[in-house]
Structure formats: C-alpha cells, structure tokens
Amino acid sequence: MSVTPPGARVKRRGYDATGRRAAAARQHQAVLDAAWARFDEAGFAATTVEAIATAAGVSTATIYKVFGGKPGLVRALVERALRGDPAEAVAAELRSDRRRAHASGGRELIEAWGALVAEVSPRVSPIVLLLRDVAAHDRAAAELFAELEADRLRRMGENARGLEALGALRPGISRANARDVMWTYTAPDLFDVLVRRRGWSVDRYARFVTDAMTAALLEAPSTGEGAGDRQ
C-alpha cells in the first residue's frame, strides 16, 4: 500500500469542463431536433413534452428545466433557425445588423437582406407557420406567434431606419411605410404560398423578395446605373 508523503500534493482527476459543455450542447440539439420532428409530424397541439423527451432520450424534467415547455422549445427552434448556416462563425441576424451598419447604399442593403431571406426562411418559416395554424385554438401558440411577429416587425422598423439614414427611401415613402412593406415581403405566409404551395425554389423566392422591396422602396436607377447588376 502506497503512502502519500507528508506535505505532498494529492493529484485529483481533472474536471473535464469542455467535454461536459460539448455533451450538454449535443443534448440541447438532440432535444430541438426531436421537438421539430414531432411538431412537423403531429402538429404543435398534439405533440407532448413526454413524446419529445422520449425521442431525445432525456427526461421531461430536463426539458421543462431548460426550455420551460413547448412554447420555449419553439422559441429555441426559431432562435436556432435565425442563427442561419451553422458553418458561419457569426449568426445570420448579427451579420445582417453589421451589413446595415456598413452599407453604402440602399440597393446593397436590400441585396444583403435578400441573401438573409434565402438563408433563414427555409428554417424559420415552417416553424412560424406551424404556430400560425394552431394559434386559433391554442393560447400558448397564439401568444408565441404574436411575440415572434412583433419581433419581426421591430426588426423591419430597424431596417427601415437604416434605409432612411442612408437617404435611400423613395420620395413619399415614410419609415413606417417602409417597415410595413418589408414586414409584408418577409412574412412566412409569402414563403408558404410561393415555395411550399407553388413550388418555387428558395433562390427564386429570395430574388422575388429582393426585387419587390427594391421596387417598392427605392428610387429607380438613372439610365445606365446598375446596368451590370443583372449580367
């Protein structure tokens, strides 16, 4: 039997904080993946926390502790979708904010928003549409749907302020009108109509949104301006 000499330090097994965080992150994503699979298959109202927990291999207590129930799961799904492409180091919304802060003109800014629409709409819109479809008879879904729509309206207001600051808005278009135009063209309902029901590609849909917002909000370019943009 070995005896530790007096005054010697006893080595303790290191606490693998990095490994624990990685495992927690994997579990978090597994729960969200299971939640979306169940919501997509059975709908928001019919899906139970218990079914999600079973599919993800966690306890219902864990889901309630981390997410607070089904509305919290949907909110987390939307937040994950708004982060955009996982391969990107910076979240999509933050990249959009940076473009707004550094854009040199309205066309450049709206083109950047069109790219954002193409990136996040396929992930965000189906989740919001799910809530919309059950909001009439599920109070939690209705409250969360209203919250998400209000947040989108707020962001469109910030975008309208950015266009106004650049002096890019067409004469007669107020900041409030610009906000409402952008709010309309970024609505999940439009994604539903054109992509899910009419079969448009996401790229075609994003191009349509970009062109429509440009035509509605900005002055037409003078002859020759931007002639190479479509080539």
C-alpha positions as CSV (number, residue, x, y, z in Angstrom):
1,M,0.0,0.0,0.0
2,S,1.4,3.4,-1.0
3,V,1.5,6.2,1.5
4,T,1.5,9.8,0.5
5,P,4.4,11.6,2.0
6,P,3.6,14.4,4.4
7,G,3.1,17.7,2.6
8,A,2.8,16.2,-0.8
9,R,0.0,17.3,-3.1
10,V,-2.6,14.8,-4.0
11,K,-3.4,14.9,-7.7
12,R,-7.1,15.0,-8.3
13,R,-8.7,13.8,-11.5
14,G,-9.2,16.9,-13.7
15,Y,-12.8,18.2,-14.3
16,D,-13.4,18.0,-18.0
17,A,-15.5,21.1,-18.3
18,T,-15.0,21.3,-22.1
19,G,-16.3,17.7,-22.5
20,R,-19.3,18.4,-20.3
21,R,-20.2,21.5,-22.2
22,A,-19.9,19.6,-25.5
23,A,-22.2,16.8,-24.2
24,A,-24.7,19.4,-23.0
25,A,-24.7,21.1,-26.4
26,R,-25.3,17.8,-28.2
27,Q,-28.2,17.0,-25.8
28,H,-29.6,20.5,-26.4
29,Q,-29.5,20.0,-30.2
30,A,-31.0,16.5,-29.9
31,V,-33.9,17.8,-28.0
32,L,-34.6,20.5,-30.6
33,D,-34.2,18.0,-33.4
34,A,-36.7,15.7,-31.7
35,A,-39.1,18.6,-31.0
36,W,-39.2,19.8,-34.6
37,A,-39.6,16.2,-35.9
38,R,-42.6,15.7,-33.6
39,F,-44.1,19.1,-34.3
40,D,-43.7,18.6,-38.0
41,E,-45.3,15.2,-37.9
42,A,-48.1,15.6,-35.3
43,G,-48.5,19.4,-35.0
44,F,-47.9,21.7,-32.1
45,A,-51.1,21.0,-30.2
46,A,-50.9,17.2,-30.5
47,T,-47.3,16.9,-29.5
48,T,-46.5,16.3,-25.9
49,V,-43.3,17.1,-24.0
50,E,-43.2,13.5,-23.0
51,A,-43.1,12.4,-26.6
52,I,-40.2,14.8,-27.3
53,A,-38.3,13.7,-24.2
54,T,-38.7,10.0,-25.2
55,A,-37.5,10.7,-28.8
56,A,-34.5,12.7,-27.5
57,G,-33.6,10.3,-24.7
58,V,-33.9,12.8,-21.9
59,S,-36.3,13.3,-19.0
60,T,-39.4,15.5,-19.2
61,A,-38.0,17.4,-16.2
62,T,-34.9,18.2,-18.2
63,I,-37.0,19.8,-21.0
64,Y,-39.1,21.8,-18.6
65,K,-35.9,22.9,-16.7
66,V,-34.1,24.0,-19.9
67,F,-36.9,25.2,-22.2
68,G,-40.0,25.7,-19.9
69,G,-42.3,23.6,-22.1
70,K,-43.5,23.6,-25.7
71,P,-43.5,27.4,-26.3
72,G,-39.9,27.5,-25.1
73,L,-38.9,24.7,-27.4
74,V,-40.5,26.6,-30.4
75,R,-38.8,29.8,-29.4
76,A,-35.4,28.0,-29.2
77,L,-36.1,26.4,-32.6
78,V,-36.7,29.9,-34.1
79,E,-33.6,31.3,-32.5
80,R,-31.6,28.4,-33.9
81,A,-33.0,28.9,-37.3
82,L,-32.3,32.7,-37.2
83,R,-28.7,31.9,-36.5
84,G,-28.5,30.7,-40.1
85,D,-26.0,28.4,-41.6
86,P,-24.2,26.5,-38.8
87,A,-21.0,26.7,-40.9
88,E,-21.0,30.5,-40.4
89,A,-19.0,31.8,-37.5
90,V,-21.4,34.8,-37.0
91,A,-25.2,34.4,-36.6
92,A,-27.3,35.5,-39.6
93,E,-29.1,38.2,-37.8
94,L,-25.9,39.7,-36.5
95,R,-24.4,39.6,-40.0
96,S,-27.5,41.4,-41.2
97,D,-27.1,44.1,-38.5
98,R,-23.4,44.6,-39.5
99,R,-24.4,45.0,-43.1
100,R,-26.9,47.6,-42.2
101,A,-24.3,49.5,-40.2
102,H,-21.7,49.5,-43.0
103,A,-23.8,49.6,-46.2
104,S,-23.0,52.4,-48.7
105,G,-26.4,52.4,-50.3
106,G,-30.0,51.1,-50.3
107,R,-29.5,48.6,-53.1
108,E,-26.6,47.0,-51.4
109,L,-28.5,46.8,-48.2
110,I,-31.6,45.2,-49.7
111,E,-29.5,42.7,-51.7
112,A,-27.9,41.7,-48.3
113,W,-31.4,41.2,-46.8
114,G,-32.4,39.1,-49.8
115,A,-29.4,36.8,-49.1
116,L,-30.5,36.6,-45.5
117,V,-34.1,35.6,-46.6
118,A,-32.7,32.8,-48.7
119,E,-30.6,31.6,-45.8
120,V,-33.1,31.6,-42.9
121,S,-36.6,31.4,-44.4
122,P,-36.5,27.6,-45.1
123,R,-35.7,27.1,-41.4
124,V,-37.8,29.8,-39.8
125,S,-40.9,30.0,-41.9
126,P,-42.2,26.4,-41.4
127,I,-41.9,26.8,-37.6
128,V,-43.8,30.1,-37.5
129,L,-46.4,28.7,-39.9
130,L,-46.9,25.8,-37.6
131,L,-47.7,28.2,-34.8
132,R,-50.0,30.2,-37.0
133,D,-52.0,27.2,-37.9
134,V,-52.8,26.3,-34.3
135,A,-53.0,29.8,-32.8
136,A,-56.7,29.9,-33.1
137,H,-57.3,27.1,-30.6
138,D,-54.1,27.1,-28.6
139,R,-53.4,30.0,-26.3
140,A,-49.7,29.3,-25.8
141,A,-49.2,29.0,-29.6
142,A,-51.1,32.2,-30.2
143,E,-49.1,34.2,-27.6
144,L,-45.8,32.9,-29.0
145,F,-46.9,33.6,-32.6
146,A,-47.8,37.2,-31.7
147,E,-44.5,37.6,-30.0
148,L,-42.5,36.4,-33.0
149,E,-44.5,38.6,-35.4
150,A,-44.0,41.6,-33.1
151,D,-40.2,40.9,-33.1
152,R,-40.1,40.7,-36.9
153,L,-42.0,44.0,-37.1
154,R,-39.5,45.5,-34.7
155,R,-36.6,44.3,-36.8
156,M,-38.2,45.7,-40.0
157,G,-38.5,49.0,-38.2
158,E,-34.8,49.0,-37.6
159,N,-34.1,48.1,-41.2
160,A,-36.4,51.0,-42.4
161,R,-34.5,53.3,-40.1
162,G,-31.3,52.1,-41.8
163,L,-32.6,52.9,-45.3
164,E,-33.8,56.3,-44.1
165,A,-30.4,57.1,-42.6
166,L,-28.8,56.3,-46.0
167,G,-31.2,58.6,-47.7
168,A,-32.3,55.7,-49.8
169,L,-36.1,55.7,-49.5
170,R,-38.1,56.8,-52.5
171,P,-39.8,60.2,-52.0
172,G,-43.2,59.7,-50.4
173,I,-42.2,56.5,-48.6
174,S,-42.2,57.1,-44.9
175,R,-40.2,55.0,-42.4
176,A,-43.4,53.4,-41.2
177,N,-44.5,52.6,-44.7
178,A,-41.1,51.0,-45.4
179,R,-41.3,49.0,-42.3
180,D,-44.7,47.6,-43.3
181,V,-43.6,46.8,-46.8
182,M,-40.6,44.9,-45.6
183,W,-42.7,43.2,-42.9
184,T,-45.1,42.1,-45.7
185,Y,-42.5,40.7,-48.0
186,T,-40.7,38.8,-45.3
187,A,-43.9,37.2,-44.0
188,P,-43.8,33.4,-43.6
189,D,-47.2,33.4,-45.4
190,L,-45.5,34.5,-48.6
191,F,-42.9,31.7,-48.3
192,D,-45.8,29.3,-47.8
193,V,-47.6,30.5,-50.9
194,L,-44.7,30.7,-53.3
195,V,-42.3,28.0,-52.1
196,R,-44.4,25.3,-50.3
197,R,-47.6,25.7,-52.4
198,R,-46.4,26.9,-55.8
199,G,-43.1,25.0,-55.8
200,W,-40.7,28.0,-56.3
201,S,-37.1,27.4,-55.4
202,V,-35.8,29.3,-52.4
203,D,-33.4,31.2,-54.6
204,R,-36.2,32.3,-56.9
205,Y,-38.3,33.3,-53.9
206,A,-35.5,35.3,-52.3
207,R,-34.8,37.1,-55.7
208,F,-38.5,38.0,-55.9
209,V,-38.5,39.4,-52.3
210,T,-35.3,41.4,-53.1
211,D,-36.7,42.8,-56.3
212,A,-40.1,43.6,-54.8
213,M,-38.6,45.5,-51.9
214,T,-36.3,47.4,-54.2
215,A,-39.1,48.4,-56.5
216,A,-41.4,49.4,-53.6
217,L,-38.9,51.4,-51.5
218,L,-36.1,52.8,-53.6
219,E,-35.9,55.3,-56.4
220,A,-35.5,53.8,-59.9
221,P,-31.8,54.0,-61.0
222,S,-30.9,56.6,-63.6
223,T,-30.1,55.4,-67.1
224,G,-27.0,53.2,-67.1
225,E,-26.9,52.9,-63.3
226,G,-26.6,49.3,-62.1
227,A,-26.6,48.1,-65.7
228,G,-24.2,45.3,-64.9
229,D,-26.0,44.1,-61.8
230,R,-28.1,41.5,-63.7
231,Q,-25.4,40.3,-66.0
